[in-house]
């Protein structure tokens, strides 16, 4: 096969199935069961198979592209998820477009219009919001929700156990002797932000620790917000000795503000983030944070979207991916005064 482009029949011979089975698997028809489906996709990827997109588009009336819609393209977390999405999409012959909403409802609606008008065949939604005017159409939309949660609509979800992961992070701080632990939330009342906030509260309650006034500061996952809310925490009559942030970007902002005030991290204040973006290791000292399997999440979300586009029968239960608390240099024992 050297020197020529691999074809569907080459993949079929390698896997030991018919060309029709390979075609159905790579088109996301939903008619090929596991483990054959995974074997075909892995073989296609290994053989660097690329479909004849122009011919397929004419035949199927598909765009052969999918949308990954995020709230802030400047957050490197999404780019790491996209690597996994692209890997799985490419193996199935799809291109990936990224939509950046910046929490703007008009822009959110524009991306959904692209989906409804056939400019994309499916969507991986990572904003945690479904435009109200589309709620009646939700079952007809080829849509998967990744990491964020949209309750009450029966949409397929790929997520992590935010409550458990947050509670574990705060229990780590409590184990280091901290009793004054504050939290910078995500954009409440969105479900993911609420679960991380509730995990913090549950850990504090289980340890019989009070949550002092001002210790719950409402954020939005942005770096600048970490600066702003970090300053508010420092100005409290009893400032915290530890801060759990709902994402890494806000944790970076908090640490910058603490250092601007001459405070040592973790000597004076310990800080924990959530996400484990690649910059977390580059920080000095490296950030203690909840690590999510970002590329795996992307691959799983795209695989699920292929099933949705193929109208496969799906379990109503969300797919829950594992997390790991990465204990690094921004957390340490409480300083005794």
N, C-alpha and C positions, 0 to 999 in steps of 0.2 A: 504493500500500500504506500510505500515511500514515494514522495513527490506528487501525490495527488491528495485532494481534499477527502477526508473520510465521509462516508455516506451512511445512511440509516441501516443499510444491509450489512455494513461492516460491523456496526455495533451489535446488530442482531446475531451475527455469527459468533462474536466474542462472548456474548451473554448466553447464547443458546436458546433464543426465542425468535419469534417471527418478526419480520420488518414492520408488520401492522402493529404488533405489541409495542415496539420501540417508538413508533410514530405516536401512538396514543399516550405513552408515558411522557414523551418530551413535549407534547402539546397541552399537557395538564388536563386531559379529558376526564380524569377521575375513575377510569375503568381498569387501571392496572394496580393490583394490590401489592403491599409490602410482603416480602423483602425484594421482590422483582423490581419494583419501582426505583428503589434506592440503588440497586445494582446497575440498572440502565443509566440513571443519571450520573453515577460515579464513573461508569465506563465512558460515557459521552464526554465527560470532563477530562478524563485521562487521555482520551484520543484527540482532544482539542476539536471536537465536532462543532461545526457552525452550520446552522440551517440556511437554506436559500430563502432569505427573508422576503424578498420581493415576490417570489412565486407563492410563498405561504400566505402572505397578506392578501393577494388577489383571490386565493382559494378559500380562505377562512373569514375574510372581512375583519381580521384582527389587526391592531396596531403593532402587536408584538412588543409593547412597552408597558411598564407598570410605574406607578407613582409611589414614592416614599415621601410622606408629608410630615414635616417636623416643625417645631415652634421656633427654633433658633439655629440656623445653619452654622453660626459661629461657635457653637458648642461642639468640641471635638468628639464628644461621646457619640453623636449621631453619625459622624463619619466612620467611626469604628464599627457601628452596627451596619452601615451601608456596605462595608467590605463583604460581610456575610451575605447580605441580600444580593449583591451583584454576583457573587460566586454561584449561588443557587440559580439566580435568574439566567445568567449566561449559559449555564449547562442546559437550560430548557429553551434557549433561543430568544430570551427576552432582554431588552435594554431597560435600564432603571433611570428614571427622572426623579430629581429631588425637588420638592416644593417647600418653600420657606415662608411660614405664615406670619412670623413676628407678632403672634397673638392678635392679628388683624382679621376680623370676621369677614370683611370683603374679600381678602386674599384667600381665606379658607374656602369660601364659596366658589372662587374661581377654579381652584383645584378640583373640587367636586364636580363642577361643570365640565372640566376636561374629561373626567371619568364618565359622566352621563352622556357626553357627546361622542364618545368612542375614541378620543385622542389617547386614551390609555385603557388597557384591558382590566386593570385591577389596581387596588390601592392598599398600601401599608400605612396606617394612620398612627402617628406617634404624638398627637397633640392632646389627647384626652377629651376632645370635644367633637360633637357631631352637630353641625348647623341645624337649628330648629326646623327650618323649612324642608330639610331632608329626612326628618324622622319617619315620615310615612313611607319613604322609599327604601328604608334601610335594608330590608330583606332582599330587595332586588339588586343591591349594589354588591359587586365583587370586592369585598372589603375585609381586611384583617386589622385588628388593633394590636399594636405591639407596645409592651411595657406599661403604658398608661392603661386605664380601665374605664370603659363606658358601660355603666350598669343598666339593666332593664331592657336591652334591645336584642339579646341573643346573638350578638356578634362574636365571631371567633377571636380568641385572645391568646397572645403569647406574653407571659408576664413572669415576675418573680414574686416571692412572698415578702412584700414590702414591710408588713407588720413585724414578722419574725426577724427580718434582717435589721430593722431599726432597733428593735428591742435588744438584740444581741450586741449591737454597737454601744448602746447606752449601758448595758450590763458590764461591758468591758471597762467603761469609765468608772462605774460604781465599784468594780473590783480593784481599781487603782486608788480607792479612798475618796473619790469625789462625791460630794453631796449637793453642791450647788451647780447643777447642770442645766444649761439653757438649750433652746432649740430654735433654729431658723427653719421655718416651714417652707414647703413649696406653695404654689398658688391654690390655697383653700377656696372653695370646698371640693376641688377635684379629688378623685378617689385616691390616686397614688400619693398625693401630698397628705391626705387625711390619714391614710394607713401608716405612713412614716411618722406622722405626729402622734398617732395613737400608740405606736410601738414605744416611743419615748415616754409617753405618759404611763403606759403599763409597767415599764421597767422601774420608773420612779415610784409608782404606787406599791409594787411588789416589795421594794426595799424600804417602804415606809418613809420615803423622802418627800418633803414638800416641794411644790413648784412655786417659787416665789414670784411676786408681781413683776411683770415685765420680762419673764424668762421665756415666754413663747412669743417670738417675733415673726410676723407673717412676711414671707418672701416670695420670690418668683423665679428662682433658679439662676439669676443673673449675677455676674461678678460685681457690678457696681452696688447691687443690693447687699452683698456681703459686707462691703465697706460700710455702708450706711447703717445696717442693723448691728454690725460689730461695734460701731461707735455708741449706739444706744445702749447696748449691753454694758459697755465699759463705764458709762455714765450713771448706771444704777447705784443706789445707796449700798447695795450688796452685790457687786459684780460677780458673775459666775467664775468658777475655777475650771470649767469644762464647757465646751459648746459642741453640740451635735447638729450638723448642717444637712439639709435634705438633698444637697448635691455638692459635687466637688467645686464647681465654680464659686458658689457662695462661700465655701470653706476657704478658697484662695483669697477672696475679698476680706474675710474676717481676719485671716492671718496677717495680711498686709496692714490692716488697721491696728491690730495688736502691736505689731512691730513699730509702726509709726509712733505709737505712744510709749515706746521703750519697754514693752512687755516681752518676756521670753516665752517662746512656744517650744517645748511643753512645760518649761519650768514654772511659769506663772499661770498659764492657761493651756489646757489640752484641747485639741480640735480634731473632730472626726468628720469625714465627708461621706458621700454616697455616690458611687458610679465606678471609681477607679479608672478615670481617663488616663491616657499615657503620661500627661504632664504631672500626675500625682507622684510619680517616681522621680521626676526631675526637680521637684520642689526640695528645698533644704530646710529642715530635715524632710524626708519623704512623708507624704500624707497618709495617715491611718484612715482607711476608707472601706466601705462595702463594695466588693468587686462583683460586677455582673459579667457573665460570659457574652460579651458584646457581639462578636462575630457569630457565635453559635445562635444567639437570639435572632440575628439577621437571617441566617440560613433557615432556621426553623420557621420564621414568619413568612419567608418567601415560599418555602415548601407548602405551608398551610394555604397560602394564597393560590398556589397552583391547584390545590385540591378544591378550593372554593370556586375558582374559574372553571374547573372541570365538573362542577356540580356534584362533587362526591358527598356521600353521607358523612357528616362530621359529628364528633362527640360534642355535647353542649358544654362540657367541662373545659376550663382554660388549660392551656399547656403552661406548666410552671417550671421555670428554669432555676437552677441552683445559684446561690450566692455564697461568697466567702468573705469574712472579715479579714482584711489585710492589715495587720498590726505593724505600724512602722514608727517613724520618729516624732510625730506630732502629738503623741499621747504619752503621759508618764504619771508617776505617783503624785498625788496632791501634795503641795508644799505646806508643811505644817507652820503655823504662825503663832 
